[in-house]
């Protein structure tokens, strides 16, 4: 079971975060649409979900490490054959960090290609000057100061440039320092630790920083997606999706422009075959949207328009029974499904099957029982969070069992009888 499938329905073109689904690409997205705006914002460097705060923290770390490097340089100053290259290297490094800070303050969280190239060239100059100064000492790891700080300097551009660019720069720096160590330093039991520490210091800051930024963005996107999906809890039994209003507005505008052109005489009657085909397509799309609003439940929209649930959850609800659930039951069901499929390591999936209603309501009862079965893959019972059971309990009485080494939950949902509404 892979991907999201909803019985009898097709998935929307984009989800709640503006992520394009299916085979549509960026070239086919209208510039003024929600998807277009979301894609532009996502592609804008530094404009993603508050990661600029992480960039400020990374720059502070680079500054603190630079102070430590300056203290180490002051302690070894007497052993350098010439202090001038190292002094120039540190001045150039300080100018690089200050330049990035001034650029962010003046232009916002952006770093153009030209500025990034200049940034890398200045860091390369820092490394070259430092290596020139300590080359005659034949102990790169023990005396490298400015060049060791260059790896931390890459953190200043951590949230402003693409991940692979920072990664490549860090790897190149590590390779340069490794080659310098092999060419100048006798590798013995006493010198190897210092050389390994130097190479690790040049590469690890960027790797750790990239991991933190990626995890932070993922967490924020998931929380944002969950908040948007949670809005369906209070939706009517049958409704259009969260993204349908903009599509309806687009179709309505196109229809109005076509009718206005006919009324003003810009398009003559009878319509040409091409214009008639356009009008027929608009009418068909409008009818489909009106029909969808009569047959698609809140749960359908919650799953198909969610980036997280859309990839992992399958819904079978031929009788549109999910619309009968009360807000508390909806909230519990969404929370339970979210907790079940939220494990990014094992990529679990869940299948929700509602109905059919086979139990006749008791005489005089205003409620009916809707059967709901949750079948999972890659989820064992002992890995289920206690909060998941609490959420399932809000939906109704349930029985859990193990099916093919995965969890299976059968729930009896007591809902208001639609015949009485």
C-alpha positions in Angstrom: 0.0 0.0 0.0 1.7 3.2 -1.1 0.5 6.7 -1.7 -2.9 8.0 -1.0 -6.0 6.6 -2.6 -9.6 7.6 -1.9 -12.2 5.4 -3.2 -14.1 6.9 -6.1 -12.4 10.3 -6.0 -9.3 11.9 -7.6 -6.7 13.8 -5.6 -6.3 17.6 -5.8 -3.5 19.3 -7.7 -1.9 20.7 -4.6 -2.0 20.2 -0.8 -2.3 22.6 2.1 1.3 23.7 1.9 1.1 24.4 -1.8 3.1 21.3 -2.8 2.2 20.2 -6.3 0.9 16.6 -6.5 1.0 14.3 -9.5 2.8 15.1 -12.7 2.2 18.8 -12.8 5.3 20.8 -12.8 6.2 24.4 -12.0 5.7 25.5 -15.5 2.0 24.6 -15.4 1.3 26.5 -12.2 -0.4 29.9 -12.6 1.8 32.7 -11.2 -1.0 34.2 -9.1 -2.3 31.0 -7.6 -1.8 29.7 -4.1 0.6 27.1 -5.5 2.6 29.7 -7.4 3.0 31.9 -4.4 4.0 29.0 -2.2 6.5 27.7 -4.7 8.1 31.2 -5.0 8.3 31.5 -1.3 9.8 28.1 -0.9 12.4 28.7 -3.6 13.4 32.1 -2.1 16.6 31.5 -0.2 16.2 32.3 3.5 12.5 32.7 3.2 11.5 29.3 4.6 9.5 29.2 7.8 11.7 31.3 10.1 15.0 29.5 9.6 16.6 32.9 9.6 16.6 32.6 13.4 18.8 29.5 13.0 21.0 31.5 10.7 21.5 34.1 13.4 22.4 31.5 15.9 24.8 29.8 13.5 26.5 33.2 12.9 26.9 33.7 16.7 28.5 30.2 16.9 30.9 31.2 14.1 31.8 34.4 16.0 32.4 32.6 19.3 34.7 30.1 17.5 36.5 32.9 15.8 37.3 34.4 19.2 38.7 31.1 20.4 40.8 30.9 17.2 42.2 34.3 17.8 43.2 33.3 21.3 44.9 30.2 19.9 46.7 32.4 17.4 47.9 34.7 20.1 49.3 31.8 22.0 51.3 30.6 19.0 52.3 34.0 17.7 55.9 33.6 18.8 56.4 30.4 16.7 55.2 31.8 13.3 58.0 32.6 10.8 55.9 35.5 9.6 52.8 37.0 11.3 51.7 39.1 8.4 49.8 36.3 6.4 48.0 35.2 9.5 47.0 38.7 10.5 45.7 39.4 7.0 43.8 36.1 7.1 42.1 37.0 10.3 41.2 40.5 9.1 39.8 39.0 5.9 37.8 36.4 7.9 36.4 39.2 10.1 35.5 41.3 7.1 33.7 38.3 5.6 31.5 37.7 8.6 30.8 41.4 9.0 29.9 41.6 5.3 27.3 38.9 5.6 25.8 40.5 8.6 25.6 43.9 6.9 24.1 42.3 3.8 21.4 40.6 5.8 20.6 43.8 7.7 20.3 45.8 4.5 18.8 43.3 2.0 17.1 40.7 4.2 17.7 37.0 4.4 19.1 36.7 0.8 22.5 35.9 -0.6 22.8 36.3 -4.4 25.0 34.1 -6.5 27.6 36.8 -7.0 27.7 37.6 -3.3 28.0 33.9 -2.4 30.9 33.5 -4.9 32.6 36.4 -3.3 32.0 34.9 0.1 33.6 31.6 -0.9 36.6 33.4 -2.5 37.2 35.3 0.7 37.1 32.1 2.8 39.4 30.5 0.3 41.8 33.5 0.8 41.6 33.0 4.5 42.6 29.3 4.2 45.4 30.0 1.7 47.0 32.8 3.8 46.8 30.7 7.0 48.4 27.7 5.3 51.2 29.9 3.8 52.0 31.1 7.2 52.2 27.7 9.0 53.5 25.6 6.1 57.2 25.8 7.3 56.1 24.6 10.7 55.2 21.1 9.4 52.3 20.9 11.8 49.1 22.0 10.1 46.8 20.6 12.8 48.6 22.1 15.6 49.0 25.7 14.3 46.0 26.2 12.0 43.7 28.9 13.4 42.1 31.0 10.7 41.8 28.1 8.3 40.2 26.0 11.1 37.6 28.7 11.6 36.6 28.8 7.9 34.4 25.7 8.4 32.4 27.6 11.0 32.4 30.6 8.7 30.2 28.6 6.3 27.5 28.6 8.9 26.9 32.3 8.1 25.4 31.2 4.8 23.7 28.1 6.1 20.1 29.3 5.7 20.8 31.6 2.8 22.0 29.1 0.2 21.0 25.7 -1.0 22.1 22.7 1.1 24.2 21.1 -1.6 26.2 24.3 -2.1 27.2 24.5 1.6 27.9 20.7 1.7 30.2 20.9 -1.4 32.1 23.9 0.1 32.6 22.1 3.4 33.9 18.9 1.6 36.3 21.0 -0.6 37.6 22.7 2.5 38.1 19.3 4.2 39.9 17.9 1.2 42.3 21.0 0.9 43.2 20.7 4.6 43.7 17.0 4.3 46.1 17.4 1.3 48.0 20.1 3.2 48.4 17.8 6.2 49.6 14.9 4.1 52.1 17.1 2.2 53.6 18.8 5.3 53.0 17.0 8.5 54.7 13.8 9.6 51.9 11.5 10.7 52.8 9.9 14.0 50.8 8.8 17.1 51.4 12.3 18.6 50.4 14.4 15.5 47.5 12.4 14.0 44.9 13.4 16.6 45.5 17.1 16.0 45.2 16.6 12.2 42.0 14.6 12.5 40.5 17.3 14.8 41.4 20.0 12.2 39.7 18.1 9.3 36.6 17.3 11.5 36.4 20.9 12.6 36.3 22.1 8.9 33.5 19.7 7.8 31.3 18.8 10.8 29.9 22.3 11.6 28.3 22.5 8.1 27.0 18.9 8.3 25.5 19.4 11.7 24.0 22.8 10.8 22.4 21.3 7.6 20.9 18.5 9.6 19.4 20.9 12.2 18.0 23.2 9.5 16.4 20.4 7.6 14.9 18.9 10.7 13.6 22.3 11.8 11.9 22.9 8.5 10.4 19.5 8.5 9.0 20.0 12.0 7.5 23.4 11.2 6.0 22.2 7.9 4.4 19.2 9.7 2.9 21.4 12.4 1.6 23.9 9.9 0.1 21.1 7.8 -1.6 19.6 10.9 -3.1 23.0 11.9 -4.5 23.5 8.4 -5.9 20.0 8.3 -7.4 20.4 11.8 -9.7 23.1 10.3 -11.8 20.5 8.7 -13.1 19.3 12.1 -15.8 22.0 12.1 -16.6 21.7 8.4 -20.1 20.6 7.2 -20.8 17.0 6.4 -20.3 17.7 2.6 -18.1 20.6 1.5 -15.6 21.7 -1.0 -12.0 21.5 -0.1 -9.7 24.1 1.5 -8.2 24.8 -1.9 -11.4 24.8 -3.9 -12.4 28.4 -3.4 -9.6 29.8 -5.5 -10.3 27.3 -8.3 -14.0 28.3 -8.2 -13.0 32.0 -8.4 -10.8 31.3 -11.4 -13.5 29.4 -13.2 -16.1 32.1 -12.4 -13.8 34.8 -13.7 -13.2 32.9 -16.9 -16.9 32.4 -17.4 -17.6 36.1 -16.7 -15.0 37.2 -19.2 -16.5 34.9 -21.9 -20.0 36.1 -21.3 -18.9 39.7 -21.3 -17.1 39.2 -24.6 -20.2 37.9 -26.1 -22.4 40.7 -24.7 -20.0 43.4 -25.9 -19.7 41.9 -29.3 -16.0 41.0 -29.1 -17.0 37.4 -29.7 -19.7 36.9 -32.4 -22.5 34.4 -32.4 -22.6 31.6 -33.3 -19.5 30.7 -31.4 -16.6 29.2 -33.2 -15.9 25.5 -32.5 -12.8 26.5 -30.4 -14.7 29.1 -28.3 -17.6 26.7 -27.9 -15.2 24.0 -26.6 -13.8 26.4 -24.0 -17.3 27.3 -22.8 -18.2 23.7 -22.6 -15.1 22.9 -20.6 -15.8 25.8 -18.1 -19.4 24.6 -17.7 -18.2 21.0 -17.1 -15.6 22.1 -14.5 -18.2 24.3 -12.6 -20.7 21.4 -12.5 -18.0 19.0 -11.2 -17.1 21.4 -8.4 -20.8 21.7 -7.5 -21.2 18.0 -7.5 -18.0 17.4 -5.5 -19.4 19.7 -2.8 -22.3 17.3 -2.5 -20.3 14.1 -2.2 -16.9 14.8 -0.6 -16.7 14.7 3.2 -14.4 16.6 5.5 -12.2 13.5 6.0 -11.6 13.2 2.2 -10.3 16.8 2.1 -8.3 16.3 5.3 -6.4 13.4 3.8 -6.0 14.4 0.2 -5.0 18.0 0.8 -2.5 17.1 3.6 1.2 16.6 2.7 1.7 14.2 5.5 -1.6 12.2 5.4 -1.9 12.3 1.6 1.3 10.1 1.3 0.4 7.6 3.9 -3.4 7.2 4.4 -6.0 5.4 2.2 -9.7 6.2 2.7 -12.6 3.9 1.7 -15.9 5.6 2.5 -18.4 4.8 -0.2 -21.3 5.9 1.9 -19.8 9.2 2.9 -20.3 8.2 6.5 -17.3 10.2 7.8 -19.5 13.3 7.6 -21.7 12.0 10.3 -19.0 12.1 13.0 -19.3 14.8 15.7 -16.5 17.4 16.0 -15.0 15.6 19.0 -14.9 12.3 17.1 -13.3 14.0 14.1 -10.7 15.5 16.2 -9.8 12.2 17.8 -9.7 10.4 14.5 -7.4 12.9 12.9 -5.1 12.9 15.9 -5.0 9.2 16.0 -4.2 8.8 12.3 -1.6 11.5 12.5 0.2 9.9 15.4 0.1 6.5 13.7 1.7 7.6 10.4 4.1 10.2 11.8 7.1 8.0 12.1 9.5 9.1 9.3 11.9 6.2 9.7 9.6 3.3 8.9 7.2 5.2 6.6 4.1 3.5 8.0 0.7 3.6 6.2 -2.9 3.4 7.4 -6.1 2.4 5.7 -9.5 3.8 7.0 -12.6 1.9 6.0 -16.0 3.3 7.1 -19.2 1.3 6.8 -21.3 -0.3 5.7 -23.9 0.3 8.4 -25.3 -3.2 9.1 -26.8 -2.8 12.6 -30.3 -1.4 12.6 -30.9 1.4 15.2 -32.6 0.5 18.4 -36.3 1.5 18.6 -36.5 5.1 19.8 -32.8 5.7 19.4 -31.6 8.8 17.7 -28.2 7.3 17.0 -26.7 4.7 14.7 -23.4 2.8 14.8 -20.9 3.4 12.0 -18.1 0.7 11.9 -14.6 2.1 11.3 -11.6 -0.1 10.7 -8.1 1.3 10.8 -5.6 -1.1 9.2 -1.9 -0.2 9.4 1.4 -1.4 7.9 4.9 -1.1 9.6 3.2 -0.3 12.9 3.4 -2.8 15.7 1.2 -2.5 18.8 4.0 -1.9 21.3 5.1 1.1 19.3 1.8 2.9 19.6 2.0 6.1 21.7 -0.5 6.2 24.7 -1.9 9.4 23.3 -3.0 7.5 20.2 -5.3 5.2 22.3 -6.7 8.3 24.1 -7.5 9.8 20.6 -9.1 6.6 19.4 -11.2 6.5 22.5 -12.8 9.8 21.5 -14.1 8.2 18.3 -15.9 5.3 20.0 -15.5 1.9 21.6 -12.7 0.0 19.9 -11.0 -3.4 19.8 -7.4 -3.6 18.8 -5.6 -6.7 17.4 -2.5 -7.6 15.4 -2.9 -8.3 11.7 0.2 -9.4 9.7 2.5 -8.0 12.4 0.8 -4.6 12.3 -2.0 -2.9 14.2 -5.7 -3.3 13.3 -8.3 -1.3 15.2 -12.1 -1.8 14.9 -14.1 1.2 16.2 -17.9 1.5 16.8 -18.7 5.1 16.2 -22.0 6.3 17.7 -23.4 9.1 15.5 -26.6 10.9 15.1 -29.1 9.3 12.9 -29.1 11.3 9.6 -32.8 10.4 9.2 -33.6 12.6 12.1 -31.7 15.6 10.8 
